[in-house]
Amino acid sequence: MKSDTCMSDRVPDQPIDGTDVCAIVVTYGPDTAFPARLRNLAPQVGMAVIVDNGSSEAERGMLQEAASDPNIDLILNDGNLGLARALNIGVQRAAALGYSWVLLLDQDTRVELDMVRTLSAIHASFPDREHLAVLGSNFSDATERTNDAAGHDSPGEHWGEHWDEHWDEHWDEVERVITSGSLLPVESYLAVGPFRDEFFIDYVDEEYCLRAKAKGYRIIKSRKHLMSHAIGSPTAHRMFGTSKWTTNHGPDRRYYIARNNTVLLREYGNYRGGMWAWKSLRRCLRQCKRIALYEQMKTRKIAAVIHGLWDGIRGNMGPRNPQPHTSTTAPTTAASAASGRNTPGENPRKRQTKPAA
């Protein structure tokens, strides 16, 4: 039986207002269509905080131009601090500005125009709101793959699974959701704890969900598709009359997938003795088989998988290739329109005054 001491009456019963939501978008080499996707998002939330992980000067220039909007805040890190660290920086900024909800998004996610309104309605229909840790968004696969190909690299539930929208309920309770499209109450985040920096990128979302559930919180996901999202750069290959998909992740991503999955199996898997390591080995071998059959850079990627498996077994965490010049203690914050004018605890859109009668 889980103790209630790890939870408090955190989440207000009032419907979520878009002005109570701060979107956190982590960028690393964003494409030129990013500002257009940001424009779909910005009217739905009170503030959008962009946390950039060391993009090029030209890309930063594009982000700084977007941050001329007073409701867009830009934080420029000295280098790639990883997804987990960047998310934590963004949530901390949102909390300092007085927001009670954060919406986490990847740079390539295209949100639907009713995303926040739909998530608010789902939250209102959920009967156990004080124990809600994450409200995730279902998505359509931007690459138009089948569900068999749209899942995470490791075996498990399909992230992009389609649901019948005519069912009485509009959400399902799940074990985990992907980071992008996740709506989090800030107070639940503070109680569960931050995303684990040492994971760097892959399985950051799954570890957070597992930790939240271990503390008695609940995870739900919309049945309706609220965004368009892709995992990797997938390609289809014909073999023995059937189509096989592969994500084509680069060597570094293959390393983090293998390492962090191994750590999750050790920490959260219910395995006797060292069976978690055997389970991880089998998953890694499946990855290597698919890489060998279908992907480029076979030798480098397979070596990265083996390296990740070994580091996961040893518990060697953090970035695969640490950057000596990258600050891991304090990010550089751009002097964006929002950064210079808002004080901690102040929600900029709610600060606006009504026009005189």
N, C-alpha and C positions, 0 to 999 in steps of 0.2 A: 504493500500500500504506500502510495507516494504522499509525502508530507506536503501540507499546504503552506508551510513556512517559507517555501521558495517563491511563493506568488503573493501578490497583493492586489487590491482593487485598483487596477491600473487603467483599463481602457474605458473611456466614458461611453455611456449608453446612447448619447446623441448621435444622429447620423453624421458620417464623415462629410465635411465640407471641403471642396477642392482647395480652398485657401488655407486649410489646416495641413495640407500635404506638401512636402518638399521632395522633389524628384532628385535622385542622385544618379548621374550618368558618368561612368568611368570611360575615359578615352585613351587610346594608344594607337596613333596613326590613323585617325578618322578619315573617311573618304569625303569627297566634295559634296556629297548628298546629305551629310550629317546636319547642316543647318536647316534643311527642309524638314527632316525628321524631327528636329528640335521644335520647329514651329508647330507641328501637330500636337506636341506635348505641352508646350508652355501655357496655353490658355486653360488647361485642365487643372493646373496646380498653382499654389501660392508662390513658389520659387523653384527654379531648377539650378542645382549646383553641379557643375562640371568639374570632375577631378581628373586632370590629365597626367598620365604616367610617362612623361618624357618624349612627347611627340616632336617632330621636326619643327624648325622655325616657321616654315610656311604653314604647317598645320596649326601651330600655336597662334599664328596670325589670324587664321580663320576662326579659331575659338575666341580670340580676344574681340574680334569684330562681332561675333554672336553675343558676347558678354556686354556689349554696349546697351543691351536691353536691361533696364533697371531690375527686372525680375529674374535675371540670370547671373549667377555667381560663378567665378572661375578660379580654381585652385590649380596652380602649376607646380607639380613635383619636380625635383631636380633630375629624376631618372625614373626607371620602371620599378616602383615599390611593390608591384603585384596587385592583383585584384582585391584581395582581402584587406590589405592596408589602405588602399584607395577608398574602398567602401566605408571603412571605419572613419577615415578622415571626413568623408562626406556626411556621414550620420552625425558626427560630432559637430560639424558646422551647422547642420539643420537644427540640432538640439540647442546650440548657442543662439540661433535666431528665433527660438521659441516654437518650433513646429512639433506637433505631437505625432505625426505620421511621416514615414519616408517611403517613397516608391523607387525601387532599385531598377536600373535599366542598363543594358549593354548599348554600346555606341551604334550598332547596326540594327537594333530593334525598331520596327515601325509600329507605333501604337495606333489603335483605333480611336476615333474621335470621342467615343463614349466610354473609354477605358475606366477613368476614375469614377464616373457616375455609376457604372456597373459594379465596380468593386465596392463602392459605398452601399449600394443596394444589397449586395451579398453580405456585407458586414452587418447590416441592419437585420437580415434574416437569420443570422447565426445565433443560436440560443445561448452559447457559452462564451460571450465576448470577452469576459475578463480573463479567460485562459487562452486567448488567441495569440499565437506567436507570429504566424505568417499567413497572409492571404495571397495565394499565387494566381497567376494568370495563365489560362490555357492559350495555346497559340497555333496558328497555321504555319506550316513549314514553308519558309521562303523559297526553298529549292524544289517544292512540290514533290517530295519523296513520299513513299508509302510510310505508314506507321512503323513498319519493320526497320526502316532505315533512319527514322527520325529520333530514335532513342539515344541515350547517353552511350558512350563508347563501351561501358561495361554492361553486363546483363542486368536487367531490372525492368521496372515499369517504363512504358513509352511516355516520354515527356509530352509529346504532341498528340496524345490520344484524343480522338473525336468523341463527343458525347451528344446524346439526343437532347436537343434544346427544348423539347416538348415535355420533358419530365417535370414533375411538380417542383423539385428543388433545382436551384441554379448553381449549386456547389457540391463538391465531394470532399470528404476527409481523406487525406493522403499521408503517406510517410514522408514525402519530401517534394519540393518544387525547385525549379531552376531559379537562379538569382534574378534574371531579367524578368520584369513584370511582377516582382514580389512587393507587396505592401506590408510594412512592418509598423506596429505601434512602437514609438520610441521608448516608452517605459518597459515594454516587454524586452526590447533589445538590451536595455540596461540591466534587466534582471537575468537574462540568458547569458549575457556577456558578448563581447565583440567577435567578429569573424576572426578566425585564427590566421594571423599574419604569416606564420611559418608554412602554411599550405600554399601560399603565393597565388595560385589560380585554381586549378581543378579540384573539384569536390569541396570547395569552400561552402557552397550552398547546402550540400547534403550533410556535411558535418554540423552545420548550424542547426539544421532541422532535427538531426538525431539528438543533439545536445538539448534542444528545446523540449523535445518529447520526453527525454529522460528526466526533465524537471517538472513534468506534468502539464506542459503546454500542448496546444493542438495546432495542426497545419491543415488548411483547407485550400481548395483550388477551384476556380470558376470552370463551369462546363463550357461556357461560351468562349470562343476564340477572341481574345482582346488585343492581339498583336500578331505581327508577322516576324518570325525569328528563324535563324538557321544555325545549326551546330556544325562547325567545321566548314570545309569546302568539298562537299560530297560529290562523288562520281559513281556511276553505275557500271557494272561489268557483267557481261553474259558468260555463264559457265554452266554447262550441262543443261541448257535450256531454261535456266532461271537467272534472274538479275540479282547480283550481289552488290551491296553498297559499301563504300568505305569513306571515312571522314577526311582523310588526307591531312591530318594534323601534322605539324612540323615536329622535328626531333625533341625540342624542349617541351612541347605539350605532351608528347608521348611519355617523356620522363615523368612529368608531374602526374599524369593519369595513373601510371603504374605505381609510383611511390605513394601518392595520397590514398589510392584505393587500398594498398597494403596496410597503411596506417589505420584506416577506418575498419578494416577487417579485424585488426589486432585489438583496437580499442572498443569496438561496438559489436563485433561478431560473437556469437555464442558458440565458440569452438573449443574443443578439448585440446590441451597440450599445444603443439605448434601447428594444428590443422589450419589455422588462419593463413599461415605462410604457404601451405600446399594449395589452398583455395586461390590465393593471389597468383601463385605460379601458373596454375591452370588458366586463369584469365589472361595473364601476360602471354602465354603460349598462343592463345587464340588471337591476341592482337598481332603477334609476330607472324602468324600464318597469313592473316589478311594483308599485312604490310608486304610480305614476300610475294603474294600473288598479284596484288593490284596497285601498289603505290610506288612512287619514285623515292629516291634516297633510301633505299631499303637497308643498307648496311648501317647508316647513321641512325635511322629510326629504331632498328632492332637493338642496336647498342644502347640507345637511350632508354628503351623499355627495360633492358637488363639492369642498367645503372639505377633506374628508378625503383625496380624491385629490390635491389640490394640495399639502397639507401632507406627504403621503407622498412625493411627488416631490421636494419641497424638503428632506425629512428633519426636519421640524418636529415633534418628539415631545413627550411629556408630556400632562398633562390638557388637555382642550379649553378648559375654563373654569377656570383656576386660582383657588383660594380663598385670598385673602390671609391669612385668619386661621387657615388650616390648617397645622399643623406638619408639615414633611416631614423632620424630623431625629430626632424621638423621639416615640413614641406615649405616650399616657397609659394606664397599666396599672391596671385595677380591682383593688381589694384583695379578690379572690375567695378562696374557701376554699383553693384550691390555691396561689395566689400567695403567701400569707403563710406557708406552712408548708414548702414544698419548696425545697431548696437546689439550685444548679446541679449537674448530674451525678447527680441522685437521681431514680430512677423510683419514684413514690409507691406504686404497687400492689405492686411487688417489695420494698418496704421493710417491708410488713406482716409481723408475727411470727406464728409458729404458736402456737396455744393450748397451754398446759402440759398434759402428760399427766396 
